[in-house]
Amino acid sequence: GGLYFAPGLWKYGIVNGLLYAAGFYFAYLAYRIGPYLLSHTITGLNFVLPISYGLFFLHESANYMTYLALACTLISFFLMVCNKSGAKEDKGFSLLWLLSALTTLFSTGFIAILSKKQQAAFDNQYTNEYMIITLACSTCFLLLLGLLAERKKLKQTFLKGSLYGMGAGLLNGAANFASLLAMMLVP
C-alpha cells in the first residue's frame, strides 16, 4: 500500500498541474476584470468538453437525458447572455477578459480529459500519486506567478493571502471529499 510514482505518470501530473494553475489564475483574472455573471457562465461550461470528448472520440454511450442536459445547458447559456435586464455591472467586455474566460473554460475542461487519459494509460492506478504531482506542480506554478506579480507588496500579500489560502484550501478539500463520497454512492 505505499505510494509509487511511475515514470510515465510525471508527464500527466505536470501538464495537469499547469492546466489547474492556468484555470485558477485565468478564472481569477476573468472575474476581476470582466462581468461576473458572464464569466461564471462561460467558465461553468467546462464539463461540456469531457462529455463531448467521451461521446465523439471515445465513443462512449449516452442516452437521451445526456443530450437533453447538454441542450438545456447551451440554451441556458444563450438565455443568460441575451438577458439584458437586471443590475448592470461596471465591468465590461474586453479581449483580455474573453481570453481569460475561454482559457479557464478550456484548461478546466481539459483537466477532466487528461485525467481520463491518465486513468486509461495506467489502468486506473496511481490516482493518489497523480493528484500529488498535479497539486504540487500547480502550487509551484501559482507560487512562481504570485511572486512575480506581487513582488512589490509581497509581505502584505503573504500575510493576508495565507489566511485566505488556507481557508480556500480547506473548503476545496472538503468539496473534493464530498465529490468522492458522492461518486462512491452513484452506481
C-alpha positions as CSV (number, residue, x, y, z in Angstrom):
1,G,0.0,0.0,0.0
2,G,2.6,2.8,-0.3
3,L,2.9,5.4,-3.0
4,Y,4.6,4.6,-6.3
5,F,5.4,7.4,-8.8
6,A,5.5,5.5,-12.1
7,P,7.9,7.2,-14.6
8,G,5.2,7.9,-17.2
9,L,2.9,9.4,-14.6
10,W,5.0,12.6,-14.2
11,K,4.1,14.0,-17.7
12,Y,0.4,13.7,-16.9
13,G,0.8,15.2,-13.5
14,I,2.9,18.1,-14.6
15,V,0.6,19.0,-17.5
16,N,-2.4,18.6,-15.3
17,G,-0.8,20.9,-12.7
18,L,-0.2,23.5,-15.4
19,L,-3.8,23.3,-16.6
20,Y,-5.0,23.5,-13.0
21,A,-2.9,26.6,-12.3
22,A,-3.9,28.2,-15.6
23,G,-7.6,27.6,-14.8
24,F,-7.3,29.0,-11.3
25,Y,-5.3,32.1,-12.4
26,F,-7.3,32.9,-15.5
27,A,-10.6,32.4,-13.6
28,Y,-9.4,34.9,-11.1
29,L,-8.5,37.3,-13.9
30,A,-11.8,36.9,-15.7
31,Y,-13.8,37.5,-12.5
32,R,-11.7,40.5,-11.6
33,I,-11.8,42.4,-15.0
34,G,-15.0,41.2,-16.6
35,P,-18.7,40.8,-15.9
36,Y,-19.0,38.3,-13.1
37,L,-22.3,36.6,-14.3
38,L,-21.0,36.0,-17.8
39,S,-17.5,35.0,-16.6
40,H,-19.1,32.4,-14.3
41,T,-21.5,31.2,-17.0
42,I,-18.7,30.7,-19.5
43,T,-16.2,29.0,-17.1
44,G,-19.0,26.8,-15.8
45,L,-19.4,25.2,-19.2
46,N,-16.2,23.3,-18.7
47,F,-18.0,20.0,-18.2
48,V,-19.2,20.0,-21.8
49,L,-15.6,19.4,-23.0
50,P,-15.1,16.0,-21.3
51,I,-18.6,14.9,-22.1
52,S,-18.1,15.8,-25.8
53,Y,-14.7,14.1,-25.8
54,G,-16.2,10.9,-24.4
55,L,-19.1,10.9,-26.9
56,F,-17.2,11.8,-30.0
57,F,-13.7,10.5,-29.5
58,L,-14.1,7.6,-27.1
59,H,-17.5,6.6,-28.5
60,E,-19.0,6.3,-25.0
61,S,-22.7,5.6,-24.9
62,A,-25.2,8.2,-24.0
63,N,-28.9,8.3,-23.6
64,Y,-31.5,10.9,-24.4
65,M,-31.0,12.5,-20.9
66,T,-27.3,13.3,-21.7
67,Y,-28.3,15.1,-24.9
68,L,-31.2,16.8,-23.2
69,A,-28.9,18.0,-20.4
70,L,-26.3,19.3,-23.0
71,A,-29.1,21.1,-24.9
72,C,-30.5,22.7,-21.7
73,T,-27.0,23.8,-20.8
74,L,-26.5,25.5,-24.1
75,I,-29.9,27.1,-24.1
76,S,-29.4,28.4,-20.6
77,F,-26.1,29.9,-21.6
78,F,-27.7,31.7,-24.5
79,L,-30.6,32.9,-22.3
80,M,-28.1,34.3,-19.8
81,V,-26.0,36.0,-22.5
82,C,-29.1,37.6,-24.1
83,N,-30.7,38.7,-20.8
84,K,-30.5,42.5,-20.8
85,S,-32.5,43.1,-17.6
86,G,-31.2,43.2,-14.0
87,A,-28.4,45.1,-12.4
88,K,-25.7,46.4,-14.7
89,E,-22.1,45.6,-13.9
90,D,-19.4,48.3,-14.1
91,K,-17.1,45.8,-15.8
92,G,-17.4,45.5,-19.5
93,F,-16.2,43.2,-22.2
94,S,-12.5,43.2,-23.3
95,L,-10.3,40.9,-25.3
96,L,-8.3,40.1,-22.2
97,W,-11.4,39.2,-20.3
98,L,-12.7,37.0,-23.1
99,L,-9.3,35.2,-23.4
100,S,-9.2,34.7,-19.7
101,A,-12.7,33.2,-19.5
102,L,-12.0,30.9,-22.5
103,T,-8.6,29.9,-21.2
104,T,-10.4,28.9,-17.9
105,L,-13.1,27.0,-19.8
106,F,-10.6,25.0,-21.9
107,S,-8.0,24.4,-19.2
108,T,-10.5,23.1,-16.6
109,G,-12.3,21.1,-19.3
110,F,-9.0,19.5,-20.4
111,I,-8.2,18.6,-16.8
112,A,-11.0,16.0,-16.9
113,I,-9.9,14.8,-20.4
114,L,-6.3,14.4,-19.3
115,S,-7.4,12.6,-16.1
116,K,-9.4,10.2,-18.2
117,K,-6.4,9.5,-20.4
118,Q,-4.1,9.0,-17.3
119,Q,-6.6,6.5,-15.8
120,A,-6.7,4.6,-19.2
121,A,-2.9,4.6,-19.5
122,F,-2.4,3.3,-16.0
123,D,-5.4,1.0,-15.7
124,N,-7.0,3.3,-13.0
125,Q,-3.9,3.1,-10.8
126,Y,-1.8,5.8,-9.2
127,T,-4.6,8.2,-8.8
128,N,-3.2,9.5,-5.5
129,E,0.2,9.9,-6.9
130,Y,-1.2,11.6,-9.9
131,M,-3.1,14.1,-7.7
132,I,0.0,14.7,-5.6
133,I,2.1,15.6,-8.6
134,T,-0.7,17.7,-10.0
135,L,-1.2,19.7,-6.9
136,A,2.5,20.1,-6.1
137,C,3.1,21.4,-9.7
138,S,0.1,23.6,-9.6
139,T,1.3,25.1,-6.2
140,C,4.8,25.7,-7.7
141,F,3.4,27.3,-10.9
142,L,1.0,29.6,-8.9
143,L,3.7,30.4,-6.3
144,L,6.0,31.5,-9.1
145,L,3.3,33.5,-10.7
146,G,2.4,35.1,-7.4
147,L,6.0,36.0,-6.6
148,L,6.4,37.7,-10.0
149,A,3.1,39.5,-9.9
150,E,3.1,40.6,-6.2
151,R,6.8,41.2,-5.7
152,K,6.4,44.8,-4.7
153,K,3.9,44.1,-1.9
154,L,5.0,40.5,-1.0
155,K,4.7,40.8,2.8
156,Q,1.2,42.2,2.8
157,T,0.1,39.7,0.2
158,F,1.6,36.8,2.0
159,L,0.1,37.7,5.4
160,K,-3.4,38.3,4.0
161,G,-3.2,35.7,1.3
162,S,-2.1,32.9,3.7
163,L,-5.2,33.1,5.8
164,Y,-7.5,33.2,2.7
165,G,-5.5,30.5,1.0
166,M,-5.7,28.1,4.0
167,G,-9.5,28.7,4.2
168,A,-10.0,28.2,0.5
169,G,-7.8,25.1,0.6
170,L,-9.8,23.5,3.4
171,L,-13.0,24.2,1.6
172,N,-11.7,22.9,-1.7
173,G,-10.5,19.8,0.1
174,A,-14.0,19.3,1.7
175,A,-15.7,19.8,-1.7
176,N,-13.4,17.2,-3.3
177,F,-14.0,14.8,-0.4
178,A,-17.8,15.3,-0.8
179,S,-17.4,14.7,-4.6
180,L,-15.6,11.4,-3.9
181,L,-18.2,10.3,-1.4
182,A,-21.0,11.1,-4.0
183,M,-19.2,9.2,-6.7
184,M,-18.9,6.1,-4.5
185,L,-22.7,6.3,-3.9
186,V,-23.6,6.6,-7.6
187,P,-24.0,3.2,-9.2
